[in-house]
Amino acid sequence: AGVRSRGRILDFCCGSGVIGAALAHAMPELRISMLDADAVALVAARVNVPLASVVLSDAWAALPRKPRFDAIVSNPPVHHGLLSDMSIL
């Protein structure tokens, strides 16, 4: 199933916004929100996807209850320093 052209997308653990940037390029009319726990990464994400909204948070609590998202995309890190950490998944 595809995402409608003006759909709402959440890029969870967005980092520098690579996934959000690719989606914005492919479908410029998407409404993209990007969430990450790293404030420095969100600075880069704002540059890479200037029309997206960004949220500094390490989980769902900082997101508004509405609107809901049509799709959630993520490529989360699975490391904490040099050790693998799958707890976020």
Backbone torsions as a table, in degrees:
resi	resn	phi	psi	omega
1	ALA	NA	136.1	-179.0
2	GLY	-92.5	168.1	176.7
3	VAL	-93.8	135.0	179.6
4	ARG	-65.2	155.4	-169.9
5	SER	-59.6	-33.4	178.4
6	ARG	-106.9	28.9	-178.1
7	GLY	-68.2	162.9	177.3
8	ARG	-99.6	126.6	-177.5
9	ILE	-120.4	137.4	171.5
10	LEU	-111.1	123.9	172.2
11	ASP	-97.9	98.9	-175.2
12	PHE	-85.7	130.0	-173.4
13	CYS	61.0	53.4	-169.0
14	CYS	-69.9	-20.6	-176.4
15	GLY	59.0	-129.7	-179.1
16	SER	-83.0	2.1	174.1
17	GLY	90.4	22.5	-177.1
18	VAL	-60.5	-46.0	-179.8
19	ILE	-66.4	-45.4	178.2
20	GLY	-59.7	-40.2	179.0
21	ALA	-64.4	-41.2	178.6
22	ALA	-64.6	-42.2	178.4
23	LEU	-65.8	-42.2	179.4
24	ALA	-63.8	-34.8	178.0
25	HIS	-69.9	-42.2	-178.0
26	ALA	-73.2	-36.4	-176.8
27	MET	-138.9	80.7	-173.7
28	PRO	-58.2	-20.7	-177.3
29	GLU	-85.6	-3.1	176.3
30	LEU	-63.2	148.8	173.6
31	ARG	-103.1	106.0	-171.1
32	ILE	-105.8	133.0	170.5
33	SER	-116.1	140.0	-179.5
34	MET	-125.3	132.0	-177.0
35	LEU	-122.6	135.4	174.2
36	ASP	-156.0	156.6	177.9
37	ALA	-89.1	-6.2	-176.4
38	ASP	-104.8	109.7	-177.4
39	ALA	-62.5	-35.5	179.1
40	VAL	-66.4	-40.8	177.6
41	ALA	-62.4	-38.2	179.7
42	LEU	-67.4	-28.8	173.8
43	VAL	-61.9	-45.9	177.6
44	ALA	-64.9	-39.5	179.8
45	ALA	-62.2	-39.4	177.6
46	ARG	-61.5	-38.7	178.5
47	VAL	-68.4	-42.9	-175.8
48	ASN	-75.2	-28.9	-179.5
49	VAL	-136.2	75.4	-171.3
50	PRO	-61.9	-25.4	-177.7
51	LEU	-89.5	-5.6	-179.9
52	ALA	-79.7	153.7	170.4
53	SER	-90.7	146.9	-179.6
54	VAL	-121.9	147.1	-178.4
55	VAL	-132.4	124.1	175.9
56	LEU	-89.3	109.9	-178.8
57	SER	-168.9	156.0	176.1
58	ASP	-103.3	8.6	179.4
59	ALA	-165.2	-165.6	-173.7
60	TRP	-75.7	-20.3	-169.9
61	ALA	-57.0	-32.8	-176.6
62	ALA	-81.3	-8.6	-179.8
63	LEU	-81.4	144.0	174.6
64	PRO	-65.9	150.1	178.9
65	ARG	-65.5	-31.6	176.9
66	LYS	-134.9	148.0	4.5
67	PRO	-79.4	155.6	173.8
68	ARG	-76.7	166.8	-179.8
69	PHE	-104.4	145.7	176.4
70	ASP	-78.3	-27.4	178.2
71	ALA	-154.2	148.6	174.3
72	ILE	-122.1	125.9	178.0
73	VAL	-116.0	152.7	-179.0
74	SER	-162.7	145.8	169.6
75	ASN	-137.4	68.6	-170.6
76	PRO	-71.1	152.0	173.7
77	PRO	-70.5	146.1	177.3
78	VAL	-121.8	42.8	177.6
79	HIS	-143.1	153.8	173.5
80	HIS	-133.0	98.8	-170.3
81	GLY	69.9	-124.9	-179.6
82	LEU	-97.3	-4.3	-177.3
83	LEU	-99.0	140.6	174.3
84	SER	-67.8	141.0	-178.5
85	ASP	-142.8	102.4	-178.1
86	MET	-91.6	7.7	-175.5
87	SER	-65.0	-27.7	178.3
88	ILE	-67.2	-27.9	-178.3
89	LEU	-80.3	NA	NA
